[in-house]
Amino acid sequence: MKYDFNRQCFQESGYEAEKAAVIGSDRTVSWKELARQVEHLAQLFRELAIPKGHPVMIYGHKESAFPVAMLACYHADITYIPIDIVYPIERIRTIAEATGSQVLICTGESKPDVGFSVVIDRDFQSTIHQTPVFPEVETDHSADLLQYIIFTSGSTGEPKGVQITKSSIQTFVDWAAVDFGFSGNDVLMNQAPFSFDVSLCDILNAFVHGGTLVLSSGDQVKNQDGFLKRLAETGCSVWTSTPSFLYLFLRHENFHAGNLPAINTFLFMGEELPNRTCGLLKQLFPE
């Protein structure tokens, strides 16, 4: 199975439906289950009558439900805001106030102490605390849909919401399909927070090709031995990160092609890639 981002539908439903689509830090979701959960959540959005342009906040870390919720929002033309659990509570409140978000999806066990009219849990069951009053959003229905908003770190002031449209995602998917050469056989590593755009590269490429997405939490990554063992056991073939993240592993005794034979691609973004890093990497993974 795989997901067509241009047609907004699942395809080849009879092919490898039981294969893992998402291996989360908590549980694994098959492609068949992914399609079921996406349709279920899309139906829930319709029942809640969320208007076009109103942002739903997705809160969690590396649980399997997080990318499922993101895909459901794309599938249902719902705008979303990814929020990692590392965000300070005051920042979450500021974002909620700035966007007027009335709906929160919690993909893990924790829930921020912020008042939302509707809270959807990790099993995609909703609790209506009060009837949501969706703010008026001036929307040109002929214009490109606002798909998601990522808030910057705020290191130089107040966090700013960067708005990404649906056509931008479609353009990226079409470009990556030609230039990257991924397939349904690929297993893509995902470790960057979902509030960081680098993370979306793995999600989109895994879903559009029918591959497998392996999510690793911050705690799992800090344990370098365990993290590399996780990549080896899941057959990870695509490593995506900033160059500085990779640099943390260059001296590890198990970071080489002999221990990670499935890796065939390193995909870097977010920073300049130093020549020295490339040289060391070519020695460890000569193919």
Disulfide bonds with the S-S distance in Angstrom:
none
